[in-house]
Amino acid sequence: MKKILKMLLPAIAVIGMSASAGTFEKVKKEGVVHCGMSTGFAGFAEMGDDKVWKGFDIDLCRAVAAAVLGDADKLTNHPLTSKERFLALQSGEIDMLARSTTWTFTRDSSLGLNFAGVNYYDGQGFLVAKSLGVNDVKELDGATFCMQTGNTTELNIADYFMEHNMKYKSVLYDTDAQVIAGFKAGRCDVITTDQSGLYSKLTVLDKSKFKVLPNIISKEPLGPVVRQGDDRWFNIVKWSLNAMITAEELGITSQNAASLAKNSKNPEIQRLLGVNSNLGKMLGLDPKWAYNIITQVGNYGESFEKHLGVNTPLGIKRGVNALWNNGGILYSPPFR
């Protein structure tokens, strides 16, 4: 099956590129953005009690819907496994992918896809039972790992253990829920994935009995993905993310955007909120495209704190995902 998939990918990529020539027009005509997301990932994409999908990644798709259609709720979410996600995008089943997907050389250069930025800087880590008595990844020689197939996790663990002359076994699953079930059933000693995913899994485990090791063995820049060959749509997704980041930097929130649009004398705030600029026109959007994102979804910081922050079950600190002027590396090109 893997050999067949590899043979089909170039052809599928070409089909996807052709189909993507009018993604913006397609979305406008249909009145909905088709968003590819996780099958369930606490904090990033999860079904709420009201049966509505919510989360940090979902907010990015909502931002694009707000920018293009003026309504963040004009969204259809498509839960996808790691193995399904790229095929769904290449084939045109979805308009964009926001599924904690790592930006790598291979993915960016060989699949007919483009990464439209980074919305979360992450790294691969390890979750173990405290009873295992392990405090460092180098103590895991010979351990069995539960992990999700079809992502960078498998390659990273193979590289790391080869480099350090260590051995391991792996048990592979398609979904996060299956990984957790396998771990609970004792089929493995360790769960390994991006650290954000480990904190997500801790929300359904007894935190008094499990812990995340301090080691990070990879760089995992996670971000939205679109098809190549469609520059307008690529720019819209990219600048929707940048609008959320810049809004936080400028102090624009969902609560004060309306007031700032009327009263701010800051030229960049005026440009971003569509007071006296043609930025929206350059993307083929309404002048209030970024205003709609901020008022309906929030700025980057609002979304982070709502779904991932220290006052949520995940309890994640901003860390490197803080703004560049606040100790992190988060940075948007200027709106001018």
N, C-alpha and C positions, 0 to 999 in steps of 0.2 A: 504493500500500500504506500509506504514512504517513497519507494522508487517511482511509482506512478505519479504521486503528488509532485515530486521534483520535476518530472517531465512536463506536467501540466502547468506549473507555475508561470513560466514565461508566456505561454499562450493566454492564460487567464489574465496575466498582468496587462497584456495588450488589449484584451477585451475590456478590462476595467478602465484603461486609459481612454478608450474610445467612448465608452459609456459615460465617462465623467465630463465630457466636453461641455455639458450644460447643467452641472449640478445646481448652480444658483437658480437658473431658470426652472429646473425641475422642482426645486424646493418651493419657489414662489408659486408655481402652478398648483402643486399639491397642497400647499399651505401647511406643511409639516416637515420637520427635520427627523430623519431616521438615524438614530444614535445607537452604535454598537457599544455594549457595556458588559460588565461582569455578570456572571450568573448569580452572584451574591457575595458581597465583600463589605463587611461592616465599615461604615464611615465613608466609603468610596461609592458604593452602589448597593443599596439594600431596599427591600420592600417595607414601607412603613405600615403602621396599623391601619392607615386609611387606604391601603392597597395601592399606594402611589410610590413609585421609585424615587429615592432621594440619595444624596451623597455628594462628595467632593467632585467626583468625575461627572456625575449627572449634572451638577451645576454648570460645568463647562459646556455641555450640550445645550442646556437651558439658555446660557449666555448667547450662543450662536442663534438659537431660535428667536431670542429677544432682538438681536441685532438685525436679522434678516426679515422676520415676520412681525416684529413689534410685540410679540407675546411669547414669554418664556415657556408657557405651557403647551405650545404647539409642537409637541415632541412625541415621537413613538420610540420607545426603548426596546432594543433587541438584545436579550441576554445571550452571550456567546462564550464558549469555552476558549481556552488558549489556542486549540487546534483549529477552531472554526473562524476566529476573528479576522484573519487576513484574507481568507477566501471570501468572506462576506463583504469585505470592503472592495476587493478586487472585482468582484462580480457585479457590484452596484446594488446589492441588497441593502446596504446602509450608506449614508452620506458621509459619515465621519465615525471614527473609532475613538472612544475615550474610556480605555479599559486598563489603566495602570500598565501601559505598554512601554517597554524599554527601547529607547532610540539607540540603535547600533548601526555600524557601517553596513553590514550585510542587509539588514532590513531596509535601510535607506537607499541602497544602491542596486538591489537585485529583485525587488518585489513589485516595482511599479508604484511605489508609495512614497509619500512625503510626510515627515514629521513637522508639525506646525508650531513647535516650541516645546518647552518643558514646564509642566505645571506642578511637578513634585520631584525633588531630588532625593533618591533613595539608594539603598545598598543591600546586598543579600546578607541575611543573618540566620540565627539558629535559635529555636525554641526547644527547651528540654524540661523534663520533670526535675524538680529540686532534689528529689530522692536519688537521682542518678549520680549526684555528687560531682558534677562537671562544672567548671568555671571558665573554660577556654576551649575554643574549637579544636586546638591541637590535642586535646584529651579525647577526641572522638574517633580515633583510629579504630577501624573495625566496626563502627556503628552502622545501624540501618536507618536510612532517611526516608521519610514520607515527603513527596513533593508532587507538584502539578506538572504534567507533561506538556510539551509544546511551547516552552518558554526558555529564557536564558538561564534559569536555575540549574538545569541539568548540565549545561556546558560549564558554568562557573564552578560547580562542585567537582566536576571531573578535572578541570584545570588545577584547582587548588590542591586536591588530594594527590594528583600526580606530582605537582611541584614539591610537595612536602613528604613524598614517599609514604603516603598513608593509604589504607584500603577502606572501602566502604561498600555497602549494599544499598540499593534504592528500591522503593516501592512507589510506582507511578499511578497517579489518578488524573481524571479529567477536570474535576471541580474542587474548589476549596472545601466544600461540605464533605466530599469523599476523603480528602486529606485528613480533616479533623476526625472523621469517623474511624479511619484506619489507625490514627495515632491513639485515640481513646481505646481502641480494641487491642492495643499492644503489638501491632504489626511492625512498628518501628520505634526507634529510640528518640528520634529527633524529627522535628519539622523544619525544613529550610525553605525560605523564600525571601522576598524583599522584607525589610524590617517593618514597613508599614503593614504588610500582610500578617506579620507575626503579632503585632499589637491588635490587629483586627481579630485574629483567632483567639487572643487572650480574653476577648469579651464574652466568649462562649465556653471558656475553661475556668477552672478554679484558680484564681491568681495566687492564692496562698500556696499552691502546689507546683506551679510552673513558673518559668522565668525565661527571658530573652538574654542570651549571652551578649557580652559587649562587642564581640568581633563583627566586623563588616568586611567581606572579602571581595566586593565588587562595586563598581559604579553603575547605578541604575537610574538614568535620567528618564522619567516617565512623562509622556505627553500625548497630545491628540494626533491622530494620523488621518490623512486624506489620500486620495489617488493622485498620482502624477498626471500632468497634462491638463490641469484645470487651475490656472493661476489665480483667477478671481476667487474661487472657493477657498483655495489655499490661503490667500491673503485675508479673507473674511474670518476664517477660523483662527489664524495666527494673531490677528489684531483684536479679535474678541478676547482672547486670553490676555494680550498686552493691555487692553483697556482695563481689565480687572486689576492687574498688577499696578498700573500707573495710577488708577483711582485710589488705591491704598496709599501709595507714595504721596499723592497730593492731598490726602485727607478727605477724599470724597467718599461718602457712605450712602447706603440706601436711604438713610434718614435725612441727610442734609443736602443731597444732590439738587433737589428742587430749589432750595434756598440759595445754594451756591450758583446755580444757573442764572438766578436773578441778580445776585449781589456781588459775586466775586469779581475782583479786578485782575486776577491772575490770568495772563494770556493763555497758558496751557490748559488751565481749568476751563476757560471759555471755549477753547478749541475742542477739547475732549467732549464737553457737554453740548456741542453744536450750537453755541450761542452766536458766533460770528465766524464760521469757517466752512470750508467745502470738503472736509475730511470724509464725511459720509458719501458724498457724491463720487469721490475717487474710488470707492469700493462698490458703487452702485446701490448705496443704502440711503436711508432717510438721515437727515442731519442729526436726529436724536438717537441714532443707533446705539452709541455708547451710553447715553443717558438711560435708555431702556434697559441695557444690561445691568447698570449699577442700581437702578431703582427696583428692578424686578428680581435680580439675583444677588446683588451685593458686590463689594470689591473682593479682591483675593483674600485679604485678611478675614473679612466677615465669613466667607465660605469656609476657610480653613478652621476658624474657631468654632463654627457651628457644627461641623461634621467630624473634625479630627482633633481639635485643641484640648488643652489641659482640663477643661471643664466637661469633656465628653467621656464616654466609656473608654475610648482609646487613649486619651490623656497624652497626646503627642505634643512635644514642645516644637516651636518653629525651627530652631536649629539653623541648618543651612538654608532652609526654606523661608527664613526671614528676609526682609528687604536688604538690598546691598548697603543701605545707609543705616542699618540697624543690626549689623553683625552677621548677616547672611549673604547669599549670592544671588538672590532673586533680583532680576533686572529687566526692564523693558526699554526698547529703543524709544526715543522721545516722539511725542505727537506734535509734529510741526511740518 
